[in-house]
Amino acid sequence: MMQLSAQGAAFTKGWEQCRLVCYLDEDGNWTNGWGHKCESQVADITQEQADAQFVTDMEWPQSKINSWNIPIPMGQGYFDALCDQLYNDGNPGPHLMAAIMAQNWTVVEQEMLLYCHDSRGEIVSDLQLRCRRRVQIMQTGVYDSSH
């Protein structure tokens, strides 16, 4: 079973930014830490709590990808980029999932570029850049979360 690398964790954290005070995200979800969704507004948390939440929250994408029981022939970069995709967007859409299950990695890369819209369907420039950077990881192994 593959696991998220330290570079993959740093990449996701670089996009999420850590906020110790609970806030409403752009979709109206209470959020804190490294993009951790809360059921309601909660008290401030510590850095240690935020880091622990991140480790727990990243278990789902890793488990989900490993449950597909498909080889990831391109290696760690693909796994890390897919973990970030699921962490940020949840379950993949049907076209992305079909490409993953078919192991058509070229189409996977193309589909991943489409996950740059907010809940209203509008393109968000930071999400668009994040999508491009995920594909960059897949193609070149370069992890760049600068924005």
N, CA, C and O atoms as a GROMACS GRO file, in nm:
protein
  588
    1MET      N    1   0.083  -0.118   0.000
    1MET     CA    2   0.000   0.000   0.000
    1MET      C    3   0.088   0.125   0.000
    1MET      O    4   0.186   0.135   0.073
    2MET      N    5   0.048   0.217  -0.084
    2MET     CA    6   0.123   0.342  -0.091
    2MET      C    7   0.076   0.438   0.018
    2MET      O    8  -0.037   0.429   0.067
    3GLN      N    9   0.165   0.529   0.055
    3GLN     CA   10   0.133   0.631   0.153
    3GLN      C   11   0.177   0.767   0.100
    3GLN      O   12   0.268   0.776   0.018
    4LEU      N   13   0.112   0.869   0.148
    4LEU     CA   14   0.148   1.005   0.113
    4LEU      C   15   0.291   1.034   0.157
    4LEU      O   16   0.328   1.002   0.270
    5SER      N   17   0.369   1.092   0.069
    5SER     CA   18   0.507   1.126   0.104
    5SER      C   19   0.511   1.258   0.181
    5SER      O   20   0.413   1.332   0.185
    6ALA      N   21   0.625   1.285   0.242
    6ALA     CA   22   0.644   1.413   0.311
    6ALA      C   23   0.630   1.528   0.212
    6ALA      O   24   0.577   1.634   0.247
    7GLN      N   25   0.679   1.510   0.090
    7GLN     CA   26   0.664   1.614  -0.012
    7GLN      C   27   0.518   1.636  -0.048
    7GLN      O   28   0.474   1.749  -0.067
    8GLY      N   29   0.442   1.526  -0.057
    8GLY     CA   30   0.299   1.537  -0.086
    8GLY      C   31   0.224   1.609   0.024
    8GLY      O   32   0.137   1.691  -0.004
    9ALA      N   33   0.257   1.579   0.149
    9ALA     CA   34   0.192   1.647   0.262
    9ALA      C   35   0.226   1.795   0.261
    9ALA      O   36   0.139   1.880   0.282
   10ALA      N   37   0.353   1.827   0.235
   10ALA     CA   38   0.394   1.968   0.230
   10ALA      C   39   0.325   2.041   0.116
   10ALA      O   40   0.289   2.158   0.130
   11PHE      N   41   0.305   1.974   0.003
   11PHE     CA   42   0.236   2.034  -0.111
   11PHE      C   43   0.092   2.072  -0.072
   11PHE      O   44   0.050   2.185  -0.094
   12THR      N   45   0.019   1.977  -0.013
   12THR     CA   46  -0.119   2.005   0.027
   12THR      C   47  -0.123   2.115   0.132
   12THR      O   48  -0.206   2.206   0.122
   13LYS      N   49  -0.038   2.108   0.230
   13LYS     CA   50  -0.034   2.212   0.332
   13LYS      C   51  -0.002   2.348   0.273
   13LYS      O   52  -0.054   2.450   0.318
   14GLY      N   53   0.082   2.350   0.172
   14GLY     CA   54   0.117   2.476   0.107
   14GLY      C   55  -0.001   2.544   0.041
   14GLY      O   56  -0.006   2.666   0.030
   15TRP      N   57  -0.098   2.464  -0.004
   15TRP     CA   58  -0.218   2.521  -0.065
   15TRP      C   59  -0.324   2.553   0.038
   15TRP      O   60  -0.397   2.652   0.024
   16GLU      N   61  -0.334   2.472   0.140
   16GLU     CA   62  -0.441   2.489   0.238
   16GLU      C   63  -0.415   2.603   0.335
   16GLU      O   64  -0.509   2.673   0.374
   17GLN      N   65  -0.291   2.623   0.375
   17GLN     CA   66  -0.257   2.721   0.478
   17GLN      C   67  -0.321   2.678   0.610
   17GLN      O   68  -0.434   2.629   0.611
   18CYS      N   69  -0.252   2.697   0.718
   18CYS     CA   70  -0.303   2.657   0.849
   18CYS      C   71  -0.369   2.776   0.917
   18CYS      O   72  -0.310   2.883   0.930
   19ARG      N   73  -0.492   2.755   0.959
   19ARG     CA   74  -0.566   2.858   1.033
   19ARG      C   75  -0.616   2.796   1.163
   19ARG      O   76  -0.693   2.700   1.163
   20LEU      N   77  -0.570   2.852   1.272
   20LEU     CA   78  -0.603   2.798   1.403
   20LEU      C   79  -0.737   2.848   1.454
   20LEU      O   80  -0.791   2.794   1.551
   21VAL      N   81  -0.791   2.950   1.389
   21VAL     CA   82  -0.921   3.006   1.424
   21VAL      C   83  -1.023   2.955   1.323
   21VAL      O   84  -1.000   2.960   1.202
   22CYS      N   85  -1.135   2.904   1.371
   22CYS     CA   86  -1.240   2.852   1.283
   22CYS      C   87  -1.296   2.965   1.196
   22CYS      O   88  -1.319   3.076   1.244
   23TYR      N   89  -1.318   2.936   1.068
   23TYR     CA   90  -1.368   3.036   0.974
   23TYR      C   91  -1.463   2.969   0.875
   23TYR      O   92  -1.464   2.847   0.860
   24LEU      N   93  -1.543   3.050   0.808
   24LEU     CA   94  -1.629   2.999   0.701
   24LEU      C   95  -1.551   3.006   0.570
   24LEU      O   96  -1.502   3.112   0.531
   25ASP      N   97  -1.539   2.892   0.502
   25ASP     CA   98  -1.469   2.893   0.374
   25ASP      C   99  -1.559   2.950   0.265
   25ASP      O  100  -1.674   2.986   0.292
   26GLU      N  101  -1.509   2.956   0.142
   26GLU     CA  102  -1.584   3.018   0.032
   26GLU      C  103  -1.714   2.946   0.000
   26GLU      O  104  -1.802   3.002  -0.065
   27ASP      N  105  -1.727   2.820   0.045
   27ASP     CA  106  -1.850   2.745   0.022
   27ASP      C  107  -1.942   2.744   0.144
   27ASP      O  108  -2.045   2.676   0.145
   28GLY      N  109  -1.905   2.821   0.248
   28GLY     CA  110  -1.989   2.831   0.367
   28GLY      C  111  -1.971   2.720   0.468
   28GLY      O  112  -2.056   2.700   0.554
   29ASN      N  113  -1.858   2.647   0.459
   29ASN     CA  114  -1.829   2.539   0.554
   29ASN      C  115  -1.738   2.590   0.664
   29ASN      O  116  -1.640   2.660   0.637
   30TRP      N  117  -1.770   2.555   0.789
   30TRP     CA  118  -1.680   2.588   0.899
   30TRP      C  119  -1.553   2.505   0.882
   30TRP      O  120  -1.559   2.384   0.860
   31THR      N  121  -1.440   2.571   0.892
   31THR     CA  122  -1.312   2.510   0.861
   31THR      C  123  -1.207   2.561   0.959
   31THR      O  124  -1.214   2.675   1.006
   32ASN      N  125  -1.110   2.476   0.989
   32ASN     CA  126  -0.993   2.521   1.066
   32ASN      C  127  -0.874   2.435   1.028
   32ASN      O  128  -0.885   2.345   0.944
   33GLY      N  129  -0.760   2.462   1.090
   33GLY     CA  130  -0.640   2.382   1.062
   33GLY      C  131  -0.600   2.390   0.917
   33GLY      O  132  -0.604   2.496   0.854
   34TRP      N  133  -0.561   2.276   0.864
   34TRP     CA  134  -0.516   2.263   0.725
   34TRP      C  135  -0.634   2.227   0.634
   34TRP      O  136  -0.628   2.128   0.561
   35GLY      N  137  -0.741   2.306   0.638
   35GLY     CA  138  -0.858   2.278   0.555
   35GLY      C  139  -0.952   2.175   0.614
   35GLY      O  140  -1.030   2.114   0.541
   36HIS      N  141  -0.945   2.154   0.745
   36HIS     CA  142  -1.030   2.056   0.813
   36HIS      C  143  -1.172   2.109   0.824
   36HIS      O  144  -1.193   2.220   0.874
   37LYS      N  145  -1.269   2.033   0.776
   37LYS     CA  146  -1.410   2.073   0.785
   37LYS      C  147  -1.466   2.039   0.922
   37LYS      O  148  -1.447   1.929   0.973
   38CYS      N  149  -1.534   2.136   0.981
   38CYS     CA  150  -1.596   2.120   1.113
   38CYS      C  151  -1.748   2.117   1.095
   38CYS      O  152  -1.800   2.174   0.999
   39GLU      N  153  -1.818   2.052   1.185
   39GLU     CA  154  -1.964   2.048   1.177
   39GLU      C  155  -2.026   2.181   1.211
   39GLU      O  156  -2.133   2.216   1.162
   40SER      N  157  -1.959   2.257   1.296
   40SER     CA  158  -2.007   2.389   1.336
   40SER      C  159  -1.886   2.471   1.378
   40SER      O  160  -1.774   2.422   1.379
   41GLN      N  161  -1.911   2.595   1.414
   41GLN     CA  162  -1.801   2.677   1.461
   41GLN      C  163  -1.748   2.619   1.591
   41GLN      O  164  -1.825   2.590   1.683
   42VAL      N  165  -1.618   2.602   1.599
   42VAL     CA  166  -1.556   2.545   1.718
   42VAL      C  167  -1.453   2.643   1.773
   42VAL      O  168  -1.418   2.742   1.709
   43ALA      N  169  -1.406   2.613   1.893
   43ALA     CA  170  -1.305   2.698   1.956
   43ALA      C  171  -1.174   2.691   1.876
   43ALA      O  172  -1.152   2.600   1.797
   44ASP      N  173  -1.090   2.788   1.899
   44ASP     CA  174  -0.958   2.790   1.836
   44ASP      C  175  -0.885   2.660   1.870
   44ASP      O  176  -0.910   2.598   1.973
   45ILE      N  177  -0.792   2.621   1.782
   45ILE     CA  178  -0.714   2.500   1.805
   45ILE      C  179  -0.566   2.538   1.809
   45ILE      O  180  -0.528   2.650   1.774
   46THR      N  181  -0.483   2.445   1.852
   46THR     CA  182  -0.338   2.466   1.855
   46THR      C  183  -0.276   2.413   1.726
   46THR      O  184  -0.341   2.342   1.650
   47GLN      N  185  -0.151   2.449   1.703
   47GLN     CA  186  -0.080   2.396   1.587
   47GLN      C  187  -0.072   2.244   1.593
   47GLN      O  188  -0.086   2.176   1.491
   48GLU      N  189  -0.049   2.190   1.711
   48GLU     CA  190  -0.040   2.045   1.727
   48GLU      C  191  -0.172   1.978   1.690
   48GLU      O  192  -0.173   1.873   1.626
   49GLN      N  193  -0.284   2.038   1.732
   49GLN     CA  194  -0.414   1.984   1.696
   49GLN      C  195  -0.437   1.991   1.545
   49GLN      O  196  -0.489   1.896   1.486
   50ALA      N  197  -0.398   2.102   1.484
   50ALA     CA  198  -0.414   2.117   1.339
   50ALA      C  199  -0.332   2.011   1.266
   50ALA      O  200  -0.380   1.951   1.169
   51ASP      N  201  -0.210   1.988   1.311
   51ASP     CA  202  -0.125   1.887   1.246
   51ASP      C  203  -0.182   1.747   1.264
   51ASP      O  204  -0.176   1.665   1.172
   52ALA      N  205  -0.237   1.718   1.382
   52ALA     CA  206  -0.298   1.587   1.406
   52ALA      C  207  -0.423   1.569   1.319
   52ALA      O  208  -0.446   1.460   1.265
   53GLN      N  209  -0.504   1.675   1.306
   53GLN     CA  210  -0.622   1.668   1.219
   53GLN      C  211  -0.580   1.637   1.075
   53GLN      O  212  -0.644   1.557   1.007
   54PHE      N  213  -0.474   1.701   1.030
   54PHE     CA  214  -0.428   1.681   0.893
   54PHE      C  215  -0.391   1.535   0.868
   54PHE      O  216  -0.431   1.476   0.768
   55VAL      N  217  -0.316   1.478   0.961
   55VAL     CA  218  -0.278   1.336   0.946
   55VAL      C  219  -0.403   1.249   0.938
   55VAL      O  220  -0.412   1.161   0.852
   56THR      N  221  -0.499   1.273   1.026
   56THR     CA  222  -0.624   1.196   1.025
   56THR      C  223  -0.703   1.220   0.896
   56THR      O  224  -0.753   1.126   0.835
   57ASP      N  225  -0.714   1.346   0.855
   57ASP     CA  226  -0.790   1.379   0.734
   57ASP      C  227  -0.727   1.320   0.609
   57ASP      O  228  -0.798   1.287   0.514
   58MET      N  229  -0.595   1.305   0.606
   58MET     CA  230  -0.528   1.249   0.489
   58MET      C  231  -0.537   1.097   0.482
   58MET      O  232  -0.500   1.037   0.382
   59GLU      N  233  -0.588   1.034   0.589
   59GLU     CA  234  -0.605   0.888   0.585
   59GLU      C  235  -0.710   0.849   0.481
   59GLU      O  236  -0.694   0.748   0.413
   60TRP      N  237  -0.817   0.928   0.469
   60TRP     CA  238  -0.923   0.893   0.375
   60TRP      C  239  -0.874   0.891   0.230
   60TRP      O  240  -0.896   0.792   0.161
   61PRO      N  241  -0.807   0.997   0.180
   61PRO     CA  242  -0.762   0.989   0.040
   61PRO      C  243  -0.667   0.872   0.016
   61PRO      O  244  -0.676   0.805  -0.087
   62GLN      N  245  -0.577   0.848   0.110
   62GLN     CA  246  -0.482   0.737   0.092
   62GLN      C  247  -0.554   0.603   0.087
   62GLN      O  248  -0.527   0.519   0.001
   63SER      N  249  -0.646   0.584   0.180
   63SER     CA  250  -0.723   0.460   0.184
   63SER      C  251  -0.808   0.443   0.059
   63SER      O  252  -0.817   0.333   0.003
   64LYS      N  253  -0.870   0.552   0.015
   64LYS     CA  254  -0.956   0.548  -0.104
   64LYS      C  255  -0.875   0.506  -0.227
   64LYS      O  256  -0.915   0.417  -0.301
   65ILE      N  257  -0.760   0.571  -0.248
   65ILE     CA  258  -0.678   0.539  -0.365
   65ILE      C  259  -0.629   0.395  -0.357
   65ILE      O  260  -0.634   0.322  -0.456
   66ASN      N  261  -0.583   0.352  -0.241
   66ASN     CA  262  -0.536   0.214  -0.226
   66ASN      C  263  -0.649   0.114  -0.246
   66ASN      O  264  -0.624   0.002  -0.290
   67SER      N  265  -0.774   0.152  -0.215
   67SER     CA  266  -0.887   0.060  -0.231
   67SER      C  267  -0.920   0.035  -0.378
   67SER      O  268  -0.985  -0.064  -0.411
   68TRP      N  269  -0.874   0.124  -0.466
   68TRP     CA  270  -0.901   0.104  -0.608
   68TRP      C  271  -0.824  -0.017  -0.661
   68TRP      O  272  -0.856  -0.072  -0.766
   69ASN      N  273  -0.722  -0.057  -0.586
   69ASN     CA  274  -0.646  -0.177  -0.620
   69ASN      C  275  -0.595  -0.175  -0.763
   69ASN      O  276  -0.603  -0.275  -0.835
   70ILE      N  277  -0.543  -0.062  -0.804
   70ILE     CA  278  -0.482  -0.050  -0.936
   70ILE      C  279  -0.337  -0.007  -0.918
   70ILE      O  280  -0.305   0.068  -0.826
   71PRO      N  281  -0.251  -0.055  -1.004
   71PRO     CA  282  -0.112  -0.010  -0.992
   71PRO      C  283  -0.099   0.136  -1.032
   71PRO      O  284  -0.164   0.183  -1.125
   72ILE      N  285  -0.016   0.207  -0.960
   72ILE     CA  286   0.014   0.346  -0.994
   72ILE      C  287   0.155   0.341  -1.055
   72ILE      O  288   0.254   0.364  -0.985
   73PRO      N  289   0.164   0.312  -1.185
   73PRO     CA  290   0.295   0.287  -1.245
   73PRO      C  291   0.386   0.409  -1.247
   73PRO      O  292   0.508   0.395  -1.258
   74MET      N  293   0.329   0.526  -1.238
   74MET     CA  294   0.411   0.645  -1.245
   74MET      C  295   0.473   0.678  -1.109
   74MET      O  296   0.558   0.767  -1.100
   75GLY      N  297   0.432   0.608  -1.005
   75GLY     CA  298   0.498   0.620  -0.876
   75GLY      C  299   0.439   0.720  -0.780
   75GLY      O  300   0.322   0.758  -0.788
   76GLN      N  301   0.525   0.763  -0.688
   76GLN     CA  302   0.485   0.844  -0.575
   76GLN      C  303   0.420   0.976  -0.614
   76GLN      O  304   0.324   1.018  -0.550
   77GLY      N  305   0.472   1.041  -0.717
   77GLY     CA  306   0.416   1.169  -0.759
   77GLY      C  307   0.270   1.159  -0.798
   77GLY      O  308   0.190   1.246  -0.762
   78TYR      N  309   0.234   1.055  -0.870
   78TYR     CA  310   0.094   1.036  -0.907
   78TYR      C  311   0.009   1.013  -0.783
   78TYR      O  312  -0.100   1.069  -0.770
   79PHE      N  313   0.058   0.931  -0.692
   79PHE     CA  314  -0.016   0.903  -0.570
   79PHE      C  315  -0.037   1.031  -0.489
   79PHE      O  316  -0.147   1.059  -0.443
   80ASP      N  317   0.069   1.109  -0.473
   80ASP     CA  318   0.059   1.233  -0.396
   80ASP      C  319  -0.037   1.332  -0.462
   80ASP      O  320  -0.116   1.396  -0.393
   81ALA      N  321  -0.030   1.344  -0.594
   81ALA     CA  322  -0.120   1.436  -0.665
   81ALA      C  323  -0.265   1.390  -0.651
   81ALA      O  324  -0.354   1.474  -0.633
   82LEU      N  325  -0.290   1.260  -0.659
   82LEU     CA  326  -0.426   1.209  -0.641
   82LEU      C  327  -0.473   1.230  -0.498
   82LEU      O  328  -0.590   1.262  -0.476
   83CYS      N  329  -0.384   1.214  -0.399
   83CYS     CA  330  -0.422   1.241  -0.259
   83CYS      C  331  -0.464   1.386  -0.243
   83CYS      O  332  -0.565   1.415  -0.178
   84ASP      N  333  -0.388   1.478  -0.302
   84ASP     CA  334  -0.424   1.619  -0.292
   84ASP      C  335  -0.557   1.645  -0.360
   84ASP      O  336  -0.639   1.722  -0.310
   85GLN      N  337  -0.578   1.582  -0.474
   85GLN     CA  338  -0.705   1.598  -0.547
   85GLN      C  339  -0.822   1.557  -0.459
   85GLN      O  340  -0.920   1.631  -0.447
   86LEU      N  341  -0.814   1.440  -0.399
   86LEU     CA  342  -0.923   1.391  -0.316
   86LEU      C  343  -0.937   1.472  -0.188
   86LEU      O  344  -1.049   1.496  -0.143
   87TYR      N  345  -0.828   1.513  -0.129
   87TYR     CA  346  -0.833   1.593  -0.007
   87TYR      C  347  -0.906   1.724  -0.034
   87TYR      O  348  -0.986   1.769   0.048
   88ASN      N  349  -0.879   1.784  -0.146
   88ASN     CA  350  -0.936   1.913  -0.179
   88ASN      C  351  -1.077   1.902  -0.235
   88ASN      O  352  -1.162   1.987  -0.205
   89ASP      N  353  -1.104   1.801  -0.316
   89ASP     CA  354  -1.229   1.795  -0.390
   89ASP      C  355  -1.321   1.680  -0.352
   89ASP      O  356  -1.434   1.675  -0.400
   90GLY      N  357  -1.277   1.589  -0.269
   90GLY     CA  358  -1.360   1.473  -0.236
   90GLY      C  359  -1.354   1.368  -0.346
   90GLY      O  360  -1.256   1.360  -0.419
   91ASN      N  361  -1.458   1.290  -0.357
   91ASN     CA  362  -1.460   1.183  -0.458
   91ASN      C  363  -1.442   1.240  -0.597
   91ASN      O  364  -1.497   1.345  -0.629
   92PRO      N  365  -1.366   1.170  -0.681
   92PRO     CA  366  -1.349   1.217  -0.818
   92PRO      C  367  -1.478   1.206  -0.898
   92PRO      O  368  -1.561   1.119  -0.871
   93GLY      N  369  -1.494   1.294  -0.994
   93GLY     CA  370  -1.610   1.288  -1.082
   93GLY      C  371  -1.604   1.164  -1.170
   93GLY      O  372  -1.502   1.096  -1.173
   94PRO      N  373  -1.712   1.134  -1.241
   94PRO     CA  374  -1.718   1.010  -1.319
   94PRO      C  375  -1.614   1.000  -1.430
   94PRO      O  376  -1.562   0.891  -1.454
   95HIS      N  377  -1.582   1.110  -1.496
   95HIS     CA  378  -1.483   1.104  -1.605
   95HIS      C  379  -1.343   1.078  -1.551
   95HIS      O  380  -1.267   0.998  -1.606
   96LEU      N  381  -1.309   1.148  -1.442
   96LEU     CA  382  -1.178   1.125  -1.380
   96LEU      C  383  -1.169   0.983  -1.326
   96LEU      O  384  -1.068   0.916  -1.345
   97MET      N  385  -1.274   0.937  -1.260
   97MET     CA  386  -1.273   0.802  -1.204
   97MET      C  387  -1.260   0.697  -1.314
   97MET      O  388  -1.187   0.599  -1.299
   98ALA      N  389  -1.331   0.717  -1.425
   98ALA     CA  390  -1.322   0.622  -1.537
   98ALA      C  391  -1.180   0.617  -1.592
   98ALA      O  392  -1.129   0.509  -1.623
   99ALA      N  393  -1.116   0.732  -1.603
   99ALA     CA  394  -0.979   0.736  -1.654
   99ALA      C  395  -0.883   0.667  -1.556
   99ALA      O  396  -0.792   0.597  -1.599
  100ILE      N  397  -0.904   0.688  -1.426
  100ILE     CA  398  -0.821   0.622  -1.326
  100ILE      C  399  -0.837   0.471  -1.335
  100ILE      O  400  -0.738   0.398  -1.337
  101MET      N  401  -0.961   0.425  -1.339
  101MET     CA  402  -0.986   0.281  -1.342
  101MET      C  403  -0.935   0.217  -1.471
  101MET      O  404  -0.896   0.100  -1.472
  102ALA      N  405  -0.935   0.294  -1.580
  102ALA     CA  406  -0.881   0.244  -1.707
  102ALA      C  407  -0.729   0.257  -1.712
  102ALA      O  408  -0.665   0.211  -1.806
  103GLN      N  409  -0.672   0.321  -1.609
  103GLN     CA  410  -0.529   0.347  -1.602
  103GLN      C  411  -0.480   0.426  -1.723
  103GLN      O  412  -0.370   0.406  -1.773
  104ASN      N  413  -0.566   0.517  -1.767
  104ASN     CA  414  -0.531   0.605  -1.879
  104ASN      C  415  -0.477   0.735  -1.818
  104ASN      O  416  -0.551   0.832  -1.801
  105TRP      N  417  -0.350   0.735  -1.786
  105TRP     CA  418  -0.289   0.843  -1.708
  105TRP      C  419  -0.285   0.975  -1.784
  105TRP      O  420  -0.285   1.081  -1.722
  106THR      N  421  -0.281   0.971  -1.916
  106THR     CA  422  -0.286   1.095  -1.993
  106THR      C  423  -0.420   1.163  -1.974
  106THR      O  424  -0.426   1.285  -1.954
  107VAL      N  425  -0.528   1.086  -1.979
  107VAL     CA  426  -0.662   1.142  -1.957
  107VAL      C  427  -0.679   1.183  -1.810
  107VAL      O  428  -0.744   1.284  -1.782
  108VAL      N  429  -0.621   1.108  -1.717
  108VAL     CA  430  -0.627   1.147  -1.575
  108VAL      C  431  -0.569   1.287  -1.560
  108VAL      O  432  -0.629   1.373  -1.495
  109GLU      N  433  -0.453   1.311  -1.619
  109GLU     CA  434  -0.390   1.442  -1.611
  109GLU      C  435  -0.480   1.550  -1.671
  109GLU      O  436  -0.495   1.658  -1.613
  110GLN      N  437  -0.540   1.521  -1.786
  110GLN     CA  438  -0.629   1.619  -1.850
  110GLN      C  439  -0.752   1.647  -1.764
  110GLN      O  440  -0.792   1.762  -1.749
  111GLU      N  441  -0.810   1.543  -1.706
  111GLU     CA  442  -0.929   1.559  -1.622
  111GLU      C  443  -0.897   1.636  -1.495
  111GLU      O  444  -0.979   1.716  -1.449
  112MET      N  445  -0.779   1.614  -1.439
  112MET     CA  446  -0.743   1.682  -1.315
  112MET      C  447  -0.732   1.833  -1.335
  112MET      O  448  -0.745   1.909  -1.240
  113LEU      N  449  -0.708   1.876  -1.457
  113LEU     CA  450  -0.699   2.019  -1.486
  113LEU      C  451  -0.836   2.087  -1.479
  113LEU      O  452  -0.844   2.210  -1.474
  114LEU      N  453  -0.942   2.008  -1.479
  114LEU     CA  454  -1.078   2.064  -1.482
  114LEU      C  455  -1.135   2.095  -1.344
  114LEU      O  456  -1.242   2.155  -1.335
  115TYR      N  457  -1.066   2.056  -1.238
  115TYR     CA  458  -1.117   2.074  -1.102
  115TYR      C  459  -1.075   2.210  -1.045
  115TYR      O  460  -1.007   2.218  -0.943
  116CYS      N  461  -1.118   2.315  -1.113
  116CYS     CA  462  -1.074   2.450  -1.074
  116CYS      C  463  -1.192   2.544  -1.057
  116CYS      O  464  -1.177   2.666  -1.070
  117HIS      N  465  -1.309   2.489  -1.027
  117HIS     CA  466  -1.429   2.570  -1.012
  117HIS      C  467  -1.477   2.570  -0.867
  117HIS      O  468  -1.457   2.474  -0.794
  118ASP      N  469  -1.540   2.680  -0.828
  118ASP     CA  470  -1.600   2.685  -0.695
  118ASP      C  471  -1.739   2.622  -0.700
  118ASP      O  472  -1.780   2.570  -0.804
  119SER      N  473  -1.810   2.626  -0.589
  119SER     CA  474  -1.941   2.561  -0.582
  119SER      C  475  -2.045   2.626  -0.674
  119SER      O  476  -2.150   2.568  -0.700
  120ARG      N  477  -2.015   2.745  -0.723
  120ARG     CA  478  -2.106   2.814  -0.816
  120ARG      C  479  -2.068   2.788  -0.962
  120ARG      O  480  -2.134   2.838  -1.054
  121GLY      N  481  -1.962   2.710  -0.983
  121GLY     CA  482  -1.920   2.678  -1.118
  121GLY      C  483  -1.825   2.779  -1.180
  121GLY      O  484  -1.793   2.770  -1.299
  122GLU      N  485  -1.779   2.875  -1.100
  122GLU     CA  486  -1.688   2.977  -1.152
  122GLU      C  487  -1.543   2.933  -1.133
  122GLU      O  488  -1.508   2.873  -1.031
  123ILE      N  489  -1.459   2.964  -1.232
  123ILE     CA  490  -1.318   2.931  -1.223
  123ILE      C  491  -1.253   3.015  -1.114
  123ILE      O  492  -1.273   3.137  -1.108
  124VAL      N  493  -1.174   2.949  -1.030
  124VAL     CA  494  -1.099   3.016  -0.924
  124VAL      C  495  -0.951   3.006  -0.962
  124VAL      O  496  -0.898   2.896  -0.978
  125SER      N  497  -0.886   3.119  -0.977
  125SER     CA  498  -0.748   3.119  -1.028
  125SER      C  499  -0.654   3.037  -0.941
  125SER      O  500  -0.567   2.967  -0.994
  126ASP      N  501  -0.668   3.043  -0.808
  126ASP     CA  502  -0.581   2.962  -0.721
  126ASP      C  503  -0.605   2.813  -0.742
  126ASP      O  504  -0.511   2.734  -0.742
  127LEU      N  505  -0.732   2.774  -0.759
  127LEU     CA  506  -0.761   2.633  -0.786
  127LEU      C  507  -0.707   2.590  -0.921
  127LEU      O  508  -0.657   2.479  -0.936
  128GLN      N  509  -0.716   2.678  -1.017
  128GLN     CA  510  -0.665   2.648  -1.150
  128GLN      C  511  -0.514   2.624  -1.144
  128GLN      O  512  -0.462   2.530  -1.205
  129LEU      N  513  -0.444   2.709  -1.069
  129LEU     CA  514  -0.300   2.692  -1.053
  129LEU      C  515  -0.269   2.564  -0.976
  129LEU      O  516  -0.176   2.491  -1.011
  130ARG      N  517  -0.346   2.536  -0.872
  130ARG     CA  518  -0.326   2.412  -0.795
  130ARG      C  519  -0.343   2.290  -0.884
  130ARG      O  520  -0.265   2.195  -0.873
  131CYS      N  521  -0.442   2.292  -0.970
  131CYS     CA  522  -0.463   2.180  -1.064
  131CYS      C  523  -0.342   2.163  -1.156
  131CYS      O  524  -0.296   2.052  -1.179
  132ARG      N  525  -0.292   2.273  -1.207
  132ARG     CA  526  -0.174   2.266  -1.295
  132ARG      C  527  -0.053   2.211  -1.219
  132ARG      O  528   0.027   2.135  -1.273
  133ARG      N  529  -0.041   2.252  -1.093
  133ARG     CA  530   0.073   2.206  -1.014
  133ARG      C  531   0.062   2.058  -0.979
  133ARG      O  532   0.164   1.990  -0.967
  134ARG      N  533  -0.060   2.006  -0.963
  134ARG     CA  534  -0.077   1.862  -0.942
  134ARG      C  535  -0.027   1.786  -1.065
  134ARG      O  536   0.046   1.687  -1.054
  135VAL      N  537  -0.067   1.834  -1.180
  135VAL     CA  538  -0.024   1.768  -1.304
  135VAL      C  539   0.127   1.780  -1.320
  135VAL      O  540   0.192   1.688  -1.369
  136GLN      N  541   0.183   1.892  -1.279
  136GLN     CA  542   0.328   1.910  -1.283
  136GLN      C  543   0.397   1.802  -1.199
  136GLN      O  544   0.499   1.746  -1.241
  137ILE      N  545   0.343   1.773  -1.082
  137ILE     CA  546   0.399   1.666  -0.999
  137ILE      C  547   0.397   1.536  -1.077
  137ILE      O  548   0.496   1.463  -1.080
  138MET      N  549   0.284   1.506  -1.140
  138MET     CA  550   0.268   1.381  -1.212
  138MET      C  551   0.366   1.371  -1.329
  138MET      O  552   0.422   1.265  -1.355
  139GLN      N  553   0.386   1.480  -1.398
  139GLN     CA  554   0.469   1.478  -1.519
  139GLN      C  555   0.617   1.492  -1.491
  139GLN      O  556   0.700   1.433  -1.561
  140THR      N  557   0.653   1.570  -1.389
  140THR     CA  558   0.795   1.602  -1.370
  140THR      C  559   0.849   1.566  -1.231
  140THR      O  560   0.970   1.563  -1.211
  141GLY      N  561   0.760   1.538  -1.138
  141GLY     CA  562   0.806   1.510  -1.002
  141GLY      C  563   0.839   1.636  -0.922
  141GLY      O  564   0.892   1.627  -0.812
  142VAL      N  565   0.809   1.753  -0.978
  142VAL     CA  566   0.837   1.879  -0.910
  142VAL      C  567   0.716   1.918  -0.826
  142VAL      O  568   0.605   1.931  -0.879
  143TYR      N  569   0.736   1.936  -0.697
  143TYR     CA  570   0.630   1.975  -0.603
  143TYR      C  571   0.643   2.124  -0.578
  143TYR      O  572   0.740   2.169  -0.517
  144ASP      N  573   0.545   2.202  -0.625
  144ASP     CA  574   0.551   2.347  -0.612
  144ASP      C  575   0.415   2.399  -0.565
  144ASP      O  576   0.319   2.400  -0.642
  145SER      N  577   0.409   2.442  -0.441
  145SER     CA  578   0.282   2.494  -0.388
  145SER      C  579   0.286   2.645  -0.376
  145SER      O  580   0.202   2.704  -0.307
  146SER      N  581   0.381   2.710  -0.443
  146SER     CA  582   0.384   2.856  -0.437
  146SER      C  583   0.268   2.914  -0.518
  146SER      O  584   0.232   2.864  -0.625
  147HIS      N  585   0.212   3.020  -0.464
  147HIS     CA  586   0.100   3.087  -0.532
  147HIS      C  587   0.086   3.226  -0.481
  147HIS      O  588  -0.002   3.299  -0.526
   0.00000   0.00000   0.00000
